[in-house]
Amino acid sequence: MISNMTLVQQADCCSPSEETQELTLEIRDGGGGSYVYFTTTGWAIDPEDIDELVPQLKKLIKQYDIDNLF
């Protein structure tokens, strides 16, 4: 069952360190339905890249819902 994914990218030019950036997306369910929980120590995204992130979120939610039907 897929309930989380971690996106990784190289540090950007404005980053205070040379470490890679990680963003973990996790599906959680508090009893009232599933929601996406974000965990990161730092993640930068260009405005035009937001449209590429949304399908990844939808894919994660859809897979979680399919896996939890049975």
PDB file as gemmi writes it, atoms N, CA and C in Angstrom:
CRYST1    1.000    1.000    1.000  90.00  90.00  90.00 P 1                      
ATOM      1  N   MET A   1       0.844  -1.182   0.000  1.00  0.00           N  
ATOM      2  CA  MET A   1       0.000   0.000   0.000  1.00  0.00           C  
ATOM      3  C   MET A   1       0.884   1.237   0.000  1.00  0.00           C  
ATOM      4  N   ILE A   2       0.604   2.161  -0.875  1.00  0.00           N  
ATOM      5  CA  ILE A   2       1.319   3.429  -0.917  1.00  0.00           C  
ATOM      6  C   ILE A   2       0.560   4.419  -0.058  1.00  0.00           C  
ATOM      7  N   SER A   3       1.192   4.911   0.991  1.00  0.00           N  
ATOM      8  CA  SER A   3       0.548   5.930   1.815  1.00  0.00           C  
ATOM      9  C   SER A   3       1.436   7.148   1.982  1.00  0.00           C  
ATOM     10  N   ASN A   4       2.644   7.102   1.396  1.00  0.00           N  
ATOM     11  CA  ASN A   4       3.494   8.275   1.454  1.00  0.00           C  
ATOM     12  C   ASN A   4       4.500   8.241   0.312  1.00  0.00           C  
ATOM     13  N   MET A   5       5.042   9.394   0.013  1.00  0.00           N  
ATOM     14  CA  MET A   5       6.112   9.505  -0.974  1.00  0.00           C  
ATOM     15  C   MET A   5       7.005  10.648  -0.549  1.00  0.00           C  
ATOM     16  N   THR A   6       8.274  10.541  -0.914  1.00  0.00           N  
ATOM     17  CA  THR A   6       9.229  11.600  -0.617  1.00  0.00           C  
ATOM     18  C   THR A   6       9.802  12.125  -1.920  1.00  0.00           C  
ATOM     19  N   LEU A   7       9.679  13.413  -2.122  1.00  0.00           N  
ATOM     20  CA  LEU A   7      10.241  14.087  -3.279  1.00  0.00           C  
ATOM     21  C   LEU A   7      11.577  14.680  -2.869  1.00  0.00           C  
ATOM     22  N   VAL A   8      12.573  14.541  -3.723  1.00  0.00           N  
ATOM     23  CA  VAL A   8      13.919  15.008  -3.408  1.00  0.00           C  
ATOM     24  C   VAL A   8      14.420  15.874  -4.551  1.00  0.00           C  
ATOM     25  N   GLN A   9      15.058  16.981  -4.190  1.00  0.00           N  
ATOM     26  CA  GLN A   9      15.680  17.834  -5.200  1.00  0.00           C  
ATOM     27  C   GLN A   9      16.950  18.443  -4.618  1.00  0.00           C  
ATOM     28  N   GLN A  10      17.820  18.874  -5.496  1.00  0.00           N  
ATOM     29  CA  GLN A  10      19.062  19.510  -5.068  1.00  0.00           C  
ATOM     30  C   GLN A  10      18.756  20.868  -4.446  1.00  0.00           C  
ATOM     31  N   ALA A  11      19.636  21.317  -3.574  1.00  0.00           N  
ATOM     32  CA  ALA A  11      19.473  22.627  -2.953  1.00  0.00           C  
ATOM     33  C   ALA A  11      19.462  23.707  -4.031  1.00  0.00           C  
ATOM     34  N   ASP A  12      18.666  24.725  -3.828  1.00  0.00           N  
ATOM     35  CA  ASP A  12      18.634  25.822  -4.800  1.00  0.00           C  
ATOM     36  C   ASP A  12      19.706  26.849  -4.472  1.00  0.00           C  
ATOM     37  N   CYS A  13      19.866  27.824  -5.342  1.00  0.00           N  
ATOM     38  CA  CYS A  13      20.951  28.803  -5.186  1.00  0.00           C  
ATOM     39  C   CYS A  13      20.756  29.710  -3.970  1.00  0.00           C  
ATOM     40  N   CYS A  14      19.558  29.815  -3.430  1.00  0.00           N  
ATOM     41  CA  CYS A  14      19.299  30.667  -2.265  1.00  0.00           C  
ATOM     42  C   CYS A  14      19.334  29.893  -0.950  1.00  0.00           C  
ATOM     43  N   SER A  15      19.586  28.594  -1.037  1.00  0.00           N  
ATOM     44  CA  SER A  15      19.591  27.747   0.145  1.00  0.00           C  
ATOM     45  C   SER A  15      20.768  28.077   1.054  1.00  0.00           C  
ATOM     46  N   PRO A  16      20.550  28.083   2.373  1.00  0.00           N  
ATOM     47  CA  PRO A  16      21.655  28.373   3.290  1.00  0.00           C  
ATOM     48  C   PRO A  16      22.657  27.223   3.403  1.00  0.00           C  
ATOM     49  N   SER A  17      22.334  26.075   2.832  1.00  0.00           N  
ATOM     50  CA  SER A  17      23.251  24.938   2.890  1.00  0.00           C  
ATOM     51  C   SER A  17      23.251  24.230   1.536  1.00  0.00           C  
ATOM     52  N   GLU A  18      24.132  23.274   1.393  1.00  0.00           N  
ATOM     53  CA  GLU A  18      24.238  22.525   0.143  1.00  0.00           C  
ATOM     54  C   GLU A  18      23.455  21.214   0.208  1.00  0.00           C  
ATOM     55  N   GLU A  19      22.692  21.011   1.268  1.00  0.00           N  
ATOM     56  CA  GLU A  19      21.958  19.763   1.434  1.00  0.00           C  
ATOM     57  C   GLU A  19      20.800  19.690   0.449  1.00  0.00           C  
ATOM     58  N   THR A  20      20.445  18.457   0.110  1.00  0.00           N  
ATOM     59  CA  THR A  20      19.276  18.280  -0.752  1.00  0.00           C  
ATOM     60  C   THR A  20      18.019  18.644   0.027  1.00  0.00           C  
ATOM     61  N   GLN A  21      16.986  18.960  -0.708  1.00  0.00           N  
ATOM     62  CA  GLN A  21      15.703  19.304  -0.106  1.00  0.00           C  
ATOM     63  C   GLN A  21      14.784  18.096  -0.241  1.00  0.00           C  
ATOM     64  N   GLU A  22      14.035  17.800   0.807  1.00  0.00           N  
ATOM     65  CA  GLU A  22      13.110  16.679   0.784  1.00  0.00           C  
ATOM     66  C   GLU A  22      11.734  17.147   1.250  1.00  0.00           C  
ATOM     67  N   LEU A  23      10.726  16.622   0.588  1.00  0.00           N  
ATOM     68  CA  LEU A  23       9.336  16.885   0.951  1.00  0.00           C  
ATOM     69  C   LEU A  23       8.633  15.547   1.007  1.00  0.00           C  
ATOM     70  N   THR A  24       8.137  15.174   2.180  1.00  0.00           N  
ATOM     71  CA  THR A  24       7.405  13.928   2.332  1.00  0.00           C  
ATOM     72  C   THR A  24       5.917  14.239   2.364  1.00  0.00           C  
ATOM     73  N   LEU A  25       5.175  13.533   1.531  1.00  0.00           N  
ATOM     74  CA  LEU A  25       3.724  13.655   1.452  1.00  0.00           C  
ATOM     75  C   LEU A  25       3.144  12.353   1.997  1.00  0.00           C  
ATOM     76  N   GLU A  26       2.288  12.465   2.981  1.00  0.00           N  
ATOM     77  CA  GLU A  26       1.739  11.275   3.629  1.00  0.00           C  
ATOM     78  C   GLU A  26       0.220  11.396   3.706  1.00  0.00           C  
ATOM     79  N   ILE A  27      -0.461  10.307   3.457  1.00  0.00           N  
ATOM     80  CA  ILE A  27      -1.911  10.280   3.616  1.00  0.00           C  
ATOM     81  C   ILE A  27      -2.210   9.838   5.038  1.00  0.00           C  
ATOM     82  N   ARG A  28      -2.998  10.603   5.717  1.00  0.00           N  
ATOM     83  CA  ARG A  28      -3.433  10.271   7.077  1.00  0.00           C  
ATOM     84  C   ARG A  28      -4.948  10.298   7.114  1.00  0.00           C  
ATOM     85  N   ASP A  29      -5.496   9.572   8.064  1.00  0.00           N  
ATOM     86  CA  ASP A  29      -6.944   9.534   8.232  1.00  0.00           C  
ATOM     87  C   ASP A  29      -7.247   9.626   9.718  1.00  0.00           C  
ATOM     88  N   GLY A  30      -7.826  10.724  10.124  1.00  0.00           N  
ATOM     89  CA  GLY A  30      -8.159  10.932  11.525  1.00  0.00           C  
ATOM     90  C   GLY A  30      -9.558  10.462  11.877  1.00  0.00           C  
ATOM     91  N   GLY A  31     -10.163   9.671  10.998  1.00  0.00           N  
ATOM     92  CA  GLY A  31     -11.503   9.157  11.247  1.00  0.00           C  
ATOM     93  C   GLY A  31     -12.574   9.873  10.451  1.00  0.00           C  
ATOM     94  N   GLY A  32     -12.267  11.053   9.968  1.00  0.00           N  
ATOM     95  CA  GLY A  32     -13.237  11.805   9.190  1.00  0.00           C  
ATOM     96  C   GLY A  32     -12.913  11.837   7.706  1.00  0.00           C  
ATOM     97  N   GLY A  33     -11.970  11.031   7.291  1.00  0.00           N  
ATOM     98  CA  GLY A  33     -11.555  11.011   5.895  1.00  0.00           C  
ATOM     99  C   GLY A  33     -10.072  11.290   5.762  1.00  0.00           C  
ATOM    100  N   SER A  34      -9.539  10.975   4.612  1.00  0.00           N  
ATOM    101  CA  SER A  34      -8.101  11.125   4.408  1.00  0.00           C  
ATOM    102  C   SER A  34      -7.723  12.564   4.080  1.00  0.00           C  
ATOM    103  N   TYR A  35      -6.483  12.910   4.436  1.00  0.00           N  
ATOM    104  CA  TYR A  35      -5.940  14.226   4.119  1.00  0.00           C  
ATOM    105  C   TYR A  35      -4.441  14.083   3.876  1.00  0.00           C  
ATOM    106  N   VAL A  36      -3.848  15.060   3.228  1.00  0.00           N  
ATOM    107  CA  VAL A  36      -2.417  15.030   2.914  1.00  0.00           C  
ATOM    108  C   VAL A  36      -1.664  15.789   4.001  1.00  0.00           C  
ATOM    109  N   TYR A  37      -0.625  15.142   4.541  1.00  0.00           N  
ATOM    110  CA  TYR A  37       0.218  15.709   5.585  1.00  0.00           C  
ATOM    111  C   TYR A  37       1.601  15.950   4.986  1.00  0.00           C  
ATOM    112  N   PHE A  38       2.109  17.155   5.074  1.00  0.00           N  
ATOM    113  CA  PHE A  38       3.400  17.541   4.513  1.00  0.00           C  
ATOM    114  C   PHE A  38       4.453  17.578   5.624  1.00  0.00           C  
ATOM    115  N   THR A  39       5.628  17.009   5.355  1.00  0.00           N  
ATOM    116  CA  THR A  39       6.749  17.088   6.284  1.00  0.00           C  
ATOM    117  C   THR A  39       7.980  17.512   5.496  1.00  0.00           C  
ATOM    118  N   THR A  40       8.680  18.521   5.985  1.00  0.00           N  
ATOM    119  CA  THR A  40       9.892  18.973   5.320  1.00  0.00           C  
ATOM    120  C   THR A  40      10.728  19.807   6.281  1.00  0.00           C  
ATOM    121  N   THR A  41      12.022  19.807   6.042  1.00  0.00           N  
ATOM    122  CA  THR A  41      12.895  20.727   6.765  1.00  0.00           C  
ATOM    123  C   THR A  41      13.212  21.919   5.870  1.00  0.00           C  
ATOM    124  N   GLY A  42      12.779  21.835   4.635  1.00  0.00           N  
ATOM    125  CA  GLY A  42      12.953  22.924   3.686  1.00  0.00           C  
ATOM    126  C   GLY A  42      12.654  22.450   2.284  1.00  0.00           C  
ATOM    127  N   TRP A  43      11.804  23.164   1.587  1.00  0.00           N  
ATOM    128  CA  TRP A  43      11.440  22.799   0.223  1.00  0.00           C  
ATOM    129  C   TRP A  43      11.088  24.084  -0.506  1.00  0.00           C  
ATOM    130  N   ALA A  44      11.767  24.341  -1.599  1.00  0.00           N  
ATOM    131  CA  ALA A  44      11.474  25.513  -2.410  1.00  0.00           C  
ATOM    132  C   ALA A  44      10.895  25.036  -3.737  1.00  0.00           C  
ATOM    133  N   ILE A  45       9.925  25.775  -4.233  1.00  0.00           N  
ATOM    134  CA  ILE A  45       9.304  25.401  -5.498  1.00  0.00           C  
ATOM    135  C   ILE A  45       9.009  26.670  -6.290  1.00  0.00           C  
ATOM    136  N   ASP A  46       9.328  26.619  -7.565  1.00  0.00           N  
ATOM    137  CA  ASP A  46       9.006  27.738  -8.442  1.00  0.00           C  
ATOM    138  C   ASP A  46       7.500  27.748  -8.690  1.00  0.00           C  
ATOM    139  N   PRO A  47       6.894  28.918  -8.789  1.00  0.00           N  
ATOM    140  CA  PRO A  47       5.451  28.992  -8.999  1.00  0.00           C  
ATOM    141  C   PRO A  47       4.952  28.145 -10.180  1.00  0.00           C  
ATOM    142  N   GLU A  48       5.715  28.108 -11.265  1.00  0.00           N  
ATOM    143  CA  GLU A  48       5.253  27.342 -12.427  1.00  0.00           C  
ATOM    144  C   GLU A  48       5.322  25.829 -12.203  1.00  0.00           C  
ATOM    145  N   ASP A  49       6.035  25.379 -11.160  1.00  0.00           N  
ATOM    146  CA  ASP A  49       6.139  23.947 -10.871  1.00  0.00           C  
ATOM    147  C   ASP A  49       5.013  23.426  -9.988  1.00  0.00           C  
ATOM    148  N   ILE A  50       4.214  24.322  -9.434  1.00  0.00           N  
ATOM    149  CA  ILE A  50       3.097  23.901  -8.589  1.00  0.00           C  
ATOM    150  C   ILE A  50       2.139  23.010  -9.367  1.00  0.00           C  
ATOM    151  N   ASP A  51       1.916  23.328 -10.630  1.00  0.00           N  
ATOM    152  CA  ASP A  51       1.015  22.521 -11.447  1.00  0.00           C  
ATOM    153  C   ASP A  51       1.530  21.096 -11.635  1.00  0.00           C  
ATOM    154  N   GLU A  52       2.826  20.880 -11.512  1.00  0.00           N  
ATOM    155  CA  GLU A  52       3.389  19.536 -11.612  1.00  0.00           C  
ATOM    156  C   GLU A  52       3.265  18.775 -10.288  1.00  0.00           C  
ATOM    157  N   LEU A  53       3.178  19.476  -9.179  1.00  0.00           N  
ATOM    158  CA  LEU A  53       3.051  18.839  -7.871  1.00  0.00           C  
ATOM    159  C   LEU A  53       1.641  18.320  -7.622  1.00  0.00           C  
ATOM    160  N   VAL A  54       0.647  19.036  -8.090  1.00  0.00           N  
ATOM    161  CA  VAL A  54      -0.749  18.672  -7.839  1.00  0.00           C  
ATOM    162  C   VAL A  54      -1.089  17.267  -8.360  1.00  0.00           C  
ATOM    163  N   PRO A  55      -0.705  16.877  -9.577  1.00  0.00           N  
ATOM    164  CA  PRO A  55      -1.001  15.516 -10.025  1.00  0.00           C  
ATOM    165  C   PRO A  55      -0.345  14.443  -9.143  1.00  0.00           C  
ATOM    166  N   GLN A  56       0.829  14.731  -8.591  1.00  0.00           N  
ATOM    167  CA  GLN A  56       1.476  13.774  -7.688  1.00  0.00           C  
ATOM    168  C   GLN A  56       0.643  13.592  -6.417  1.00  0.00           C  
ATOM    169  N   LEU A  57       0.106  14.689  -5.900  1.00  0.00           N  
ATOM    170  CA  LEU A  57      -0.759  14.611  -4.724  1.00  0.00           C  
ATOM    171  C   LEU A  57      -2.014  13.805  -5.028  1.00  0.00           C  
ATOM    172  N   LYS A  58      -2.631  14.078  -6.166  1.00  0.00           N  
ATOM    173  CA  LYS A  58      -3.853  13.365  -6.541  1.00  0.00           C  
ATOM    174  C   LYS A  58      -3.588  11.878  -6.739  1.00  0.00           C  
ATOM    175  N   LYS A  59      -2.433  11.549  -7.323  1.00  0.00           N  
ATOM    176  CA  LYS A  59      -2.066  10.154  -7.540  1.00  0.00           C  
ATOM    177  C   LYS A  59      -1.903   9.429  -6.202  1.00  0.00           C  
ATOM    178  N   LEU A  60      -1.260  10.083  -5.240  1.00  0.00           N  
ATOM    179  CA  LEU A  60      -1.067   9.506  -3.916  1.00  0.00           C  
ATOM    180  C   LEU A  60      -2.408   9.272  -3.229  1.00  0.00           C  
ATOM    181  N   ILE A  61      -3.300  10.245  -3.284  1.00  0.00           N  
ATOM    182  CA  ILE A  61      -4.623  10.117  -2.664  1.00  0.00           C  
ATOM    183  C   ILE A  61      -5.419   9.006  -3.328  1.00  0.00           C  
ATOM    184  N   LYS A  62      -5.411   8.955  -4.651  1.00  0.00           N  
ATOM    185  CA  LYS A  62      -6.155   7.930  -5.375  1.00  0.00           C  
ATOM    186  C   LYS A  62      -5.646   6.537  -5.017  1.00  0.00           C  
ATOM    187  N   GLN A  63      -4.323   6.352  -4.979  1.00  0.00           N  
ATOM    188  CA  GLN A  63      -3.767   5.045  -4.640  1.00  0.00           C  
ATOM    189  C   GLN A  63      -4.116   4.656  -3.228  1.00  0.00           C  
ATOM    190  N   TYR A  64      -4.077   5.603  -2.298  1.00  0.00           N  
ATOM    191  CA  TYR A  64      -4.445   5.335  -0.908  1.00  0.00           C  
ATOM    192  C   TYR A  64      -5.898   4.888  -0.821  1.00  0.00           C  
ATOM    193  N   ASP A  65      -6.776   5.601  -1.511  1.00  0.00           N  
ATOM    194  CA  ASP A  65      -8.201   5.260  -1.479  1.00  0.00           C  
ATOM    195  C   ASP A  65      -8.452   3.885  -2.081  1.00  0.00           C  
ATOM    196  N   ILE A  66      -7.773   3.550  -3.183  1.00  0.00           N  
ATOM    197  CA  ILE A  66      -7.929   2.226  -3.807  1.00  0.00           C  
ATOM    198  C   ILE A  66      -7.439   1.140  -2.863  1.00  0.00           C  
ATOM    199  N   ASP A  67      -6.287   1.337  -2.257  1.00  0.00           N  
ATOM    200  CA  ASP A  67      -5.716   0.336  -1.358  1.00  0.00           C  
ATOM    201  C   ASP A  67      -6.573   0.106  -0.129  1.00  0.00           C  
ATOM    202  N   ASN A  68      -7.321   1.114   0.289  1.00  0.00           N  
ATOM    203  CA  ASN A  68      -8.111   0.992   1.503  1.00  0.00           C  
ATOM    204  C   ASN A  68      -9.563   0.597   1.265  1.00  0.00           C  
ATOM    205  N   LEU A  69      -9.915   0.270   0.023  1.00  0.00           N  
ATOM    206  CA  LEU A  69     -11.256  -0.229  -0.252  1.00  0.00           C  
ATOM    207  C   LEU A  69     -11.429  -1.658   0.242  1.00  0.00           C  
ATOM    208  N   PHE A  70     -10.345  -2.383   0.295  1.00  0.00           N  
ATOM    209  CA  PHE A  70     -10.422  -3.812   0.621  1.00  0.00           C  
ATOM    210  C   PHE A  70      -9.818  -4.105   1.962  1.00  0.00           C  
TER     211      PHE A  70                                                      
END                                                                             
